[in-house]
C-alpha cells in the first residue's frame, strides 16, 4: 500500500470548481500533498472548441507535470474529462483520473426514473455523456440543462458574491417543470460549490448527486495499487497554481487557505 503521507496529487481544472473534488480527496486522503492547478487564463472551458481544449489541456498538463512531479493527476473538470481523457492518457505515463457525470448512480437511485443533468453546454451535448446515458440510464428520461452562466456564478460565489435566487430559479426551471423528476446530477465540478443555493432555489426536495466521493474512492484505490514512495517528506502546506495573474485572485485567498493551499504560484502555458 502506498504511504499517502508521501504522495503528491495534482488536481487540474479551468477555474476553481475542482475545489469540490479537492475537498472530497482531502476528507478521504488527508495526509497527501495537494497541488491545485487552475488554467484561469483559458477559463471557462465550457465555451471552448474541442480542438482548442485537446491542445490546451495536454500542453498545460505537460508543464504542470514537469514542474510538480505528481504521483497521480485528477482532471477535475467534466467538460475536459468527457473530451480529452483518451488523448492525455496516451501522452502521459502516470495515472490520470477524470471526472465524468455521475449518471450511473443517479439512474440507480432514482425512483421515478426521471433525472436531471445539469452541466456545461459542452458536457451535456458531448458524445461521451450520451454514451453514459445509453449505457447506464437507458431506462430513464434524462432532462439536460447546459449552463455556462452557472459556472461564472459559482466562481463569483467563492469570491463572496452570492448568486441571485431569481437567476438560479430561471436556470433550473426546465428541471422543476418536469414534475416527476426526483434526482439531479451536478455534472460540473463548479456546481457543488453552490449546492446549498441550488437546493434553496429548487421548489421541492430532490436528490442531488455529484462525483466527489466516487473520485476520492478511485484515487485511493489507484494509490493502493502503486508501490510505496519513500523519497518525499510529508508536507503540511499545499500549493495553488494559476496560469494567469489576476487581481480577483486576492478575493480567493481566504478560500484557498481553507484547503491549506498556502503557496501561490504562476506558470505560463
C-alpha positions in Angstrom: 0.0 0.0 0.0 1.2 3.5 -0.8 2.2 5.7 2.1 -0.2 8.5 1.3 1.7 10.9 3.6 4.4 10.8 0.9 2.1 11.1 -2.1 1.6 14.1 -4.3 -1.7 14.6 -6.1 -2.2 17.2 -8.9 -5.8 18.5 -9.3 -6.4 20.4 -12.6 -9.4 22.5 -13.6 -10.1 25.6 -15.7 -11.3 27.6 -12.7 -11.9 26.8 -9.0 -14.7 24.3 -9.5 -12.2 21.5 -8.8 -12.0 22.6 -5.2 -15.1 20.5 -4.7 -13.1 17.5 -5.8 -10.1 18.6 -3.6 -12.5 18.7 -0.6 -13.6 15.1 -1.2 -10.0 14.0 -1.7 -8.8 15.7 1.5 -11.6 14.1 3.5 -10.5 10.6 2.2 -6.8 11.1 1.9 -5.9 13.9 4.4 -2.2 13.1 4.5 -1.4 13.6 0.9 0.3 16.7 -0.6 -2.1 18.5 -3.0 -1.3 20.8 -5.9 -4.4 22.6 -7.2 -3.9 24.0 -10.7 -6.3 26.3 -12.4 -6.0 27.3 -16.0 -7.7 30.6 -15.4 -6.2 32.1 -18.5 -8.4 29.9 -20.6 -11.4 29.9 -18.3 -14.2 28.9 -18.9 -13.6 25.6 -20.7 -17.3 25.0 -21.4 -17.4 27.6 -24.2 -14.2 26.4 -26.0 -14.0 24.2 -29.1 -12.9 20.6 -28.9 -9.8 21.3 -30.8 -8.7 24.1 -28.5 -9.3 22.0 -25.4 -7.4 18.9 -26.5 -4.4 21.0 -27.3 -4.7 23.3 -24.3 -5.2 20.7 -21.7 -2.3 18.5 -23.0 0.1 21.4 -23.0 -1.0 22.7 -19.6 -0.6 19.2 -18.0 2.8 18.8 -19.7 4.1 22.0 -18.0 2.4 21.1 -14.7 3.6 17.5 -14.5 7.2 18.6 -15.3 7.1 21.2 -12.7 5.4 19.4 -9.8 6.2 15.7 -10.5 2.9 14.3 -9.1 2.2 10.7 -8.5 -1.4 11.0 -9.9 -3.4 13.6 -11.8 -7.1 14.3 -11.3 -8.7 16.3 -14.2 -11.4 17.9 -12.1 -13.4 19.2 -15.0 -16.3 17.4 -16.6 -16.0 19.4 -19.8 -12.4 18.5 -20.2 -12.7 14.9 -19.0 -15.5 14.0 -21.4 -13.3 15.1 -24.3 -9.6 14.8 -23.6 -9.0 11.8 -21.4 -8.1 9.3 -24.2 -5.6 11.8 -25.6 -3.8 12.7 -22.4 -3.7 9.1 -21.2 -1.9 8.1 -24.3 0.5 11.0 -23.8 1.4 10.6 -20.1 2.5 7.6 -18.2 1.3 8.5 -14.7 -2.3 7.6 -13.6 -4.9 10.1 -14.7 -8.4 10.2 -13.2 -11.1 12.1 -14.9 -14.4 13.5 -13.5 -17.4 12.5 -15.6 -21.1 13.0 -14.9 -22.5 10.7 -12.2 -25.2 9.3 -14.4 -24.9 5.7 -13.2 -25.5 6.3 -9.5 -28.3 8.8 -10.4 -30.1 6.2 -12.5 -29.7 3.6 -9.8 -31.1 5.9 -7.1 -33.9 7.5 -9.0 -37.3 6.0 -8.1 -39.3 7.9 -10.8 -36.6 7.2 -13.5 -36.7 10.9 -14.4 -33.4 12.5 -13.8 -31.9 16.0 -14.5 -28.4 16.6 -15.9 -27.0 20.0 -15.0 -23.7 20.8 -16.6 -21.9 23.0 -19.1 -23.2 23.1 -22.7 -20.2 21.1 -23.8 -20.7 18.4 -21.2 -24.4 17.8 -21.7 -24.1 17.5 -25.5 -20.8 15.6 -25.6 -20.9 12.1 -27.2 -19.2 10.7 -24.1 -22.1 11.9 -21.9 -24.6 10.5 -24.3 -22.8 7.2 -24.2 -23.1 7.2 -20.4 -26.8 7.8 -20.6 -27.2 5.0 -23.1 -25.2 2.6 -21.0 -26.4 3.3 -17.5 -29.7 5.3 -17.9 -31.4 3.8 -20.9 -34.5 3.1 -18.7 -34.6 6.8 -17.6 -35.8 10.1 -19.0 -32.9 12.5 -18.8 -33.6 16.2 -18.8 -30.4 18.1 -19.7 -29.6 21.7 -19.0 -26.4 23.2 -20.1 -25.3 26.5 -18.5 -22.0 28.4 -18.7 -23.6 31.2 -16.6 -23.8 28.9 -13.6 -20.1 28.3 -13.8 -19.5 32.0 -13.6 -21.9 32.4 -10.7 -20.1 29.6 -8.8 -16.7 31.3 -9.4 -18.2 34.6 -8.1 -19.7 32.8 -5.1 -16.2 31.7 -3.9 -15.2 35.4 -4.2 -18.0 36.4 -1.9 -20.8 37.3 -4.4 -23.9 35.2 -3.8 -25.8 34.1 -6.9 -29.2 35.7 -7.1 -32.1 33.3 -6.4 -34.1 34.7 -9.3 -31.3 33.8 -11.7 -30.9 30.3 -10.2 -34.6 29.6 -10.4 -34.6 30.7 -14.1 -31.7 28.3 -14.8 -33.3 25.4 -13.0 -36.8 26.0 -14.4 -36.6 23.3 -17.2 -35.8 20.8 -14.4 -38.5 21.7 -11.9 -41.1 22.0 -14.7 -40.7 18.2 -15.0 -42.8 17.2 -12.0 -41.7 13.5 -11.9 -38.0 14.4 -11.7 -36.5 13.2 -8.4 -32.7 13.3 -9.0 -30.3 15.9 -10.4 -26.7 15.2 -11.5 -24.3 18.1 -10.9 -22.2 17.4 -14.0 -19.8 20.3 -13.4 -17.3 20.4 -10.5 -18.2 24.1 -10.0 -21.8 23.3 -9.2 -21.3 21.5 -5.8 -19.8 24.8 -4.6 -23.2 26.4 -4.8 -25.2 23.3 -4.0 -26.9 24.9 -1.0 -28.1 27.8 -3.1 -29.3 25.5 -5.8 -31.3 23.5 -3.1 -32.8 26.7 -1.8 -33.8 27.8 -5.3 -35.5 24.5 -6.2 -39.2 24.4 -5.3 -39.2 20.8 -4.0 -36.9 18.2 -2.5 -34.9 16.1 -4.9 -31.7 14.0 -4.7 -28.6 15.9 -5.7 -25.6 13.8 -6.9 -22.0 14.8 -7.8 -18.8 12.9 -8.4 -16.7 13.9 -5.5 -16.9 10.8 -3.3 -16.5 8.4 -6.3 -13.4 10.2 -7.4 -11.9 10.1 -4.0 -12.5 6.3 -3.8 -11.0 5.9 -7.3 -7.8 7.8 -6.4 -7.5 5.9 -3.1 -7.8 2.6 -5.0 -5.1 3.6 -7.5 -2.7 4.7 -4.8 -3.2 1.4 -3.0 -2.1 -0.4 -6.2 1.2 1.6 -6.5 4.5 0.7 -4.9 5.4 2.7 -1.7 7.1 6.1 -2.2 9.9 7.0 0.1 11.6 9.9 -1.5 9.4 12.8 -0.4 8.9 14.4 3.0 5.4 14.9 4.4 4.1 18.4 3.8 1.7 20.5 5.8 1.2 23.1 3.1 -0.4 22.6 -0.3 0.1 24.7 -3.4 -2.2 26.6 -5.8 -1.0 27.3 -9.3 -2.7 29.6 -11.8 -1.9 30.2 -15.4 -2.6 34.0 -15.2 -2.1 36.6 -12.6 -5.3 38.4 -11.8 -6.4 41.0 -9.3 -9.5 39.0 -8.4 -7.3 36.1 -7.0 -7.0 38.3 -3.9 -10.6 37.5 -3.2 -9.8 33.8 -3.2 -7.1 33.9 -0.6 -9.4 33.0 2.3 -11.0 30.1 0.4 -7.6 28.7 -0.7 -6.3 28.8 2.8 -9.3 26.7 3.9 -7.9 24.0 1.7 -4.4 24.5 3.1 -3.4 26.0 -0.3 -0.9 28.3 1.4 1.6 28.7 -1.5 0.5 30.6 -4.6 2.4 30.2 -7.9 2.0 31.0 -11.6 3.1 29.2 -14.7 3.0 30.1 -18.4 1.3 27.6 -20.7 
